[in-house]
């Protein structure tokens, strides 16, 4: 333990930093407090309900996730492009399922300045209707395929009534990929490649285990043949749709004339996909790992991975700071995102509380004892575990500690997921299990939407995922099980849950 007078207290300022709500008992209020006190986001002005202001620290999280995914997309053939924010109504109407699926959520522009527009413009709720016509122009021959485009942008869906920063807002940031292929096999492989990348984003970057499968037909993307999804379980027992990848079949290609001449010069219709992940992933990140002390971040995504807090008295200040600066320089040269907090206007206790609130994964404490012993005291943010390490090879040791913190966060989230997947064989058992425990309930299902509606009407839970057919031993009705709700033959396994 480092030698300092007041490491455990920071006075009134430290108390103001504290989280006052309980994650376990007041999850919604706690989440909002963490987002605001950790300076991730603010609510937009009055009259703009459903919008948020993303602060630099919050946007930095999005940038890091964006960079992680963008590298994966480019490594697998996608190229970034940008399309207009506004979509002519006639374009939106070209694919009837898009119109029907998004109509309640579309924001419309009717005037430009003082002039009424000849045609209404939709503020993009999704971009298939503006991207597909240009894919049609750019695809002529089988040699032009596959065509892989990705766009980083914002969209507006005017349906958010219960605003929760990053989870549910009228405008949100996301990426949307759009591809065209010569056949179903190529398009389906693309769909699964993007789902794999979303799974990796959660499990390898955000330290969140996920379930993967597909949406039931009645809940797939409008106009899609198949919608695949990764689902993450939150500590309050609700599911988050973490990212979706859609095999669109030929419906969009037919609507927007995405055709090509094959090797025999015959005209054929392309198979298309779309895939997207939004900053809802940040909401999942915050809610999964954070605690009653504030934000908790995996080292992979944390803007600052290590904070060094020097602890001195007047007669030891110079030697402590010189030692701390040397450690900071070595870490920076090794590529560690490090901050040396040498403010002399704040005491160590305040600094500890502030950096805990901000989610810095690892803290180095350096005082006279560490200088004398040529050591560093290391504290892990998730659990407060404290160890002392040699100053030699501190960069290598630091990476080991960052990996250990990541492993701790993933293990805790995995334990939560594994303990919250239960099975049920009847309607009442589904209702009772979700009502009492939350989490996921696996149940045999006949495939009829009406059976989901019975559950949804009772407890606002829905089918968030069904396993892929090749992974579901109920597919095809090979077993004697019956649907948990209606007693008809079960053909699939359904995962019921409440969701964000």
Secondary structure, 3 states (H helix, E strand, C coil): CCCCCCCCCCHHHHHHHCCCCCCCCCHHHHHHHHHHHCCCEEECCCCCCCCEEECHHHHHHHHHHHHHHHHHHHHCCCEECCCCCEEEHHHHCCCHHHHHHHHHHCEEEEEECCEEEEEEEEECCCCHHHHHHHHHHHCCEHHHCCEEEEEEEEEECCCCCCCECCCECCEEEEEEEEEEECCHHHHHHHHHHHHHHHHHHHHHHCCCCCEEEECCHHHCCCCCCEEEEEEEECCCCCEEEEEEEEEEECHHHHHHCCEEECCCCCEEECEEEEEEEECHHHHHHHHHHCECCECCCCCCCCCCCEEEEECCCCCCHHHHHHHHHHHHHHHHHCCCCEEEECCCCCCHHHHHHHHHHCCCCEEEEECHHHHHHCEEEEEECCCCCEEEEECCCHHHHHHHHHHHHHHHHHHHHHHHHHCCEEEECCHHHHHHHHHHHCCEEEEEECCCHHHHHHHHHHHCCEEEEECCHHHCCCCCCCCCCECCCCCCECCEEEEEECEC
